Amino acid sequence: MDAYQPVCGLFSALSSPARAATIHLLSEGEKTVGELVDLLDISQPLMSQHLRSLREAHLVKGRRSGRSIYYSLADEHVAHVFLDALNHSRHVED
């Protein structure tokens, strides 16, 4: 059962609509916190909390450039897992 803990953590990190939307936006390319705040219409402190959860789950990473941090997906597998789950959920609703 211990072998399944990491995958449970991954899906737990995606259990928030704001975090799922963040992953979806980052699947299109890197973005700053400010861009994510504007696109999702949530507060900067809340966005920072969501990004921390996603970083702890190893789903996103940050790259500092000057005073800005650019967030992106940790690797292409994250986009595949998320987009497959999104497509599956859309298919199930039909």
C-alpha positions as CSV (number, residue, x, y, z in Angstrom):
1,M,0.0,0.0,0.0
2,D,2.9,2.4,0.6
3,A,3.7,2.4,-3.1
4,Y,0.3,4.2,-3.7
5,Q,0.9,7.1,-1.4
6,P,2.7,9.3,-4.0
7,V,-0.2,8.9,-6.5
8,C,-2.7,9.7,-3.8
9,G,-0.8,12.8,-3.0
10,L,-0.8,13.9,-6.6
11,F,-4.6,13.5,-6.9
12,S,-5.1,15.2,-3.5
13,A,-3.1,18.2,-4.7
14,L,-5.4,18.4,-7.7
15,S,-8.6,18.1,-5.6
16,S,-9.1,21.9,-5.5
17,P,-10.7,23.6,-8.5
18,A,-8.2,26.5,-8.2
19,R,-5.2,24.1,-8.2
20,A,-6.7,22.1,-11.1
21,A,-7.2,25.4,-13.1
22,T,-3.7,26.4,-12.3
23,I,-2.3,23.2,-13.7
24,H,-4.5,23.6,-16.8
25,L,-3.2,27.2,-17.3
26,L,0.4,26.1,-16.8
27,S,0.0,23.3,-19.3
28,E,-0.2,26.2,-21.9
29,G,3.1,27.7,-20.7
30,E,4.8,29.4,-17.8
31,K,3.1,32.2,-15.9
32,T,3.8,34.6,-13.1
33,V,1.8,34.7,-9.9
34,G,0.3,37.9,-11.1
35,E,-0.8,36.4,-14.3
36,L,-2.4,33.4,-12.5
37,V,-4.2,35.8,-10.1
38,D,-5.6,37.8,-12.9
39,L,-6.7,34.7,-15.0
40,L,-8.3,32.9,-12.0
41,D,-9.6,36.0,-10.3
42,I,-8.4,35.0,-6.8
43,S,-6.2,36.8,-4.3
44,Q,-2.5,36.7,-4.4
45,P,-2.1,35.2,-1.0
46,L,-4.6,32.4,-1.9
47,M,-2.7,31.8,-5.2
48,S,0.6,31.5,-3.3
49,Q,-0.9,28.9,-1.0
50,H,-2.1,26.9,-4.0
51,L,1.2,27.1,-5.6
52,R,2.9,26.0,-2.4
53,S,0.7,22.9,-2.4
54,L,1.4,22.2,-6.0
55,R,5.2,22.6,-5.5
56,E,5.1,20.3,-2.4
57,A,3.3,17.7,-4.6
58,H,6.1,18.1,-7.2
59,L,3.6,19.2,-9.9
60,V,5.0,22.7,-10.5
61,K,8.3,24.5,-10.3
62,G,9.4,28.1,-10.1
63,R,12.0,30.1,-12.0
64,R,13.2,33.4,-10.7
65,S,13.9,36.2,-13.1
66,G,14.6,39.5,-11.5
67,R,11.7,40.2,-9.1
68,S,9.3,37.8,-10.7
69,I,8.9,34.1,-10.3
70,Y,7.7,32.2,-13.4
71,Y,5.8,29.0,-12.6
72,S,5.6,26.0,-15.0
73,L,4.7,22.3,-14.8
74,A,7.4,20.1,-13.2
75,D,7.5,18.0,-16.3
76,E,5.4,16.9,-19.3
77,H,3.9,14.0,-17.4
78,V,1.9,16.4,-15.2
79,A,0.2,17.9,-18.3
80,H,-0.6,14.4,-19.6
81,V,-2.0,13.1,-16.3
82,F,-4.1,16.3,-15.8
83,L,-5.4,16.5,-19.4
84,D,-6.2,12.8,-19.5
85,A,-8.2,13.2,-16.3
86,L,-9.9,16.3,-17.6
87,N,-10.9,14.6,-20.8
88,H,-12.1,11.5,-18.9
89,S,-14.3,13.7,-16.6
90,R,-15.8,15.5,-19.6
91,H,-16.5,12.2,-21.3
92,V,-18.2,10.7,-18.2
93,E,-20.5,13.8,-17.9
94,D,-21.9,13.2,-21.5
